Amino acid sequence: MVVGAGPVGLWTAAELALGGVRAVILERAVERSPYSKALGVQPRTLEVLAMRGLAQRLIDEGRKVPAWHFGMLPNRLDYRVLDTPFPYMLAIPQLRTERLLEEQAVRLGVQIRRGHAVTGLDQDDDGVRLHVTGPDGDYTLDTQYVVGADGVGSVVRTAAGIAFPGTDTTGYHYLGEVRVTETPVVSAQNEHGAFLSVLLPDGRYRFAGTDAHDNNDRGPMTMEALRATVKRVSGSDFGMHDPAWLSRFGNATRLAEHYRKGRVVLAGDAAHRHVPAGGVGLNVGVQDAMNLGWRLAAVARGDADPALLDDYHEERHAVGEELIEHTMAQSALIAATTPETVALRSLLNSMVVDVPEFALALARRLSALDVAYKSDGHPLIGIRVRGHVSLDGRPVLCTPALGPATAAAAEELGIEVITAESTMLIRPDGHVWWAADDADDHVIAQALRDLGVRFPAPARV
Ligand SMILES: Cc1cc2nc3c(=O)[nH]c(=O)nc-3n(C[C@H](O)[C@H](O)[C@H](O)COP(=O)(O)OP(=O)(O)OC[C@H]3O[C@@H](n4cnc5c(N)ncnc54)[C@H](O)[C@@H]3O)c2cc1C
């Protein structure tokens, strides 16, 4: 059972189904929210979607943005220099991204039950009992594993007793989607606050930023407050009118202590809460789901030891730590109004232009192209791979020459084989699982068996 039909729940369920597991999503809302929180899809997410043959559909619907911002610094990071087939940020509303993810999930047989809210859970060594309130009242559901993809207020996380340490909200970021009579500046920042403006597909502009004067205002965002802030920061309100969405977001930042507790696993915002800066939350969540899906499918099928799920925590919690670090840093840059923090912002802004390696490192961090999982083995193990991934979610062995022992092991374990210059095994999520220099046939065959995971033919779905 997957709790939550946001982007992360949808992608996790789709990956589980691809791995031959019947996945059901319980979603509290009867209908999807009309608001698109995320507006951007990062390069690594496009690589991930490309591994399942879905990237082009999204690219056709979106707009390619070749340079992106870190913490609203005026000097942009050049994405065109990134080593990826998708060297841009794809501007596309979250609603459309979710629609594509949902189509993939439904196509693979995922059932989505809308209007079913999870209210609690109990687990023991044999399974999990979910407590649910549905349209016809309360009921319980027994299941093997539960994925909590139920967002920042995750009931699954709380009910499983997973700690969520971090910082409380000390300031607010505002958001307003409005029509204008005058084209706004792209960004502005001074002692009164900051904003970034983004043109939306419906012709409105999204203004998002911080206000130094009402930073601790917890009340609902109003048109008057948005107008006043934007005018104080830039000198004009650009004739704003006709709001579609006005909101505020606190800067609380938290990271789940454990991504897995027994038979409960967390992914996406349920595992990490942070300021929406740099356009990363949805992206990191989809990449959590990509790391989790094939593992959980293999464990649920009985084709892998449950310890495979502990590696999910090891790998993605480390990415979560970097995520909260750089979003907090961006939050500080956006809210910078003291002479010291303004000086810091100015220094970093110059470095984006003067030190190309610095800009590249930031771009690789936001785009998630720098994610390489730690390993004590061969230097290639854990790094990301762009191609050589099977569309049906099975591992791929790249090797210059296929010996009979390796061929037999690959056949038995359900691993695809392709000819390549070096020997390495690519995981279903596009990271190197195992690699060797000059390994002979028997060593490769034994290494495949030692991984301890079988991938039966997709016909088992
Ligand atoms: C203003 C703003 C701008 C953003 N911009 C970007 C961006 O440009 N790029 C980016 O990558 N990210 C961005 N993000 C972050 C992104 O929107 C989130 O990270 C993303 O939605 C997380 O997806 P999720 O599936 O984990 O959680 P959610 O999208 O929150 O989905 C959780 C789902 O679980 C359901 N649910 C909750 N509780 C229960 C329950 N008890 N039972 C059943 N169902 C339940 C909810 O109804 C919801 O459908 C932005 C966020 C904000 C607020």
The ligand as a Gaussian input file, in Angstrom:
#p B3LYP/6-31G(d) Opt

LIG

0 1
 C        5.408000      27.029000      -3.660000
 C        6.095000      25.752000      -3.939000
 C        6.874000      25.649000      -5.084000
 C        7.546000      24.477000      -5.362000
 N        8.305000      24.395000      -6.492000
 C        8.972000      23.258000      -6.769000
 C        9.714000      23.121000      -7.992000
 O        9.756000      24.008000      -8.834000
 N       10.358000      21.943000      -8.212000
 C       10.292000      20.928000      -7.302000
 O       10.921000      19.885000      -7.529000
 N        9.567000      21.003000      -6.171000
 C        8.900000      22.142000      -5.882000
 N        8.139000      22.211000      -4.757000
 C        8.047000      21.053000      -3.855000
 C        7.068000      20.004000      -4.370000
 O        5.827000      20.581000      -4.637000
 C        6.923000      18.897000      -3.326000
 O        8.210000      18.493000      -2.928000
 C        6.159000      17.686000      -3.893000
 O        4.800000      17.975000      -4.069000
 C        6.280000      16.499000      -2.930000
 O        5.567000      15.428000      -3.444000
 P        5.020000      14.288000      -2.462000
 O        4.317000      13.321000      -3.350000
 O        6.104000      13.833000      -1.577000
 O        3.995000      15.037000      -1.501000
 P        2.641000      15.804000      -1.840000
 O        2.696000      16.445000      -3.167000
 O        2.378000      16.668000      -0.642000
 O        1.557000      14.656000      -1.913000
 C        1.131000      13.985000      -0.746000
 C       -0.234000      13.379000      -1.029000
 O       -0.618000      12.606000       0.104000
 C       -1.980000      12.856000       0.393000
 N       -2.178000      12.581000       1.818000
 C       -1.741000      13.307000       2.873000
 N       -2.095000      12.723000       4.021000
 C       -2.762000      11.598000       3.698000
 C       -3.375000      10.564000       4.463000
 N       -3.365000      10.595000       5.804000
 N       -3.994000       9.547000       3.813000
 C       -4.017000       9.500000       2.450000
 N       -3.449000      10.460000       1.674000
 C       -2.823000      11.489000       2.297000
 C       -2.179000      14.312000       0.039000
 O       -3.551000      14.611000      -0.215000
 C       -1.327000      14.428000      -1.223000
 O       -2.043000      14.136000      -2.398000
 C        7.448000      23.387000      -4.462000
 C        6.645000      23.475000      -3.318000
 C        5.979000      24.643000      -3.058000
 C        5.122000      24.715000      -1.833000

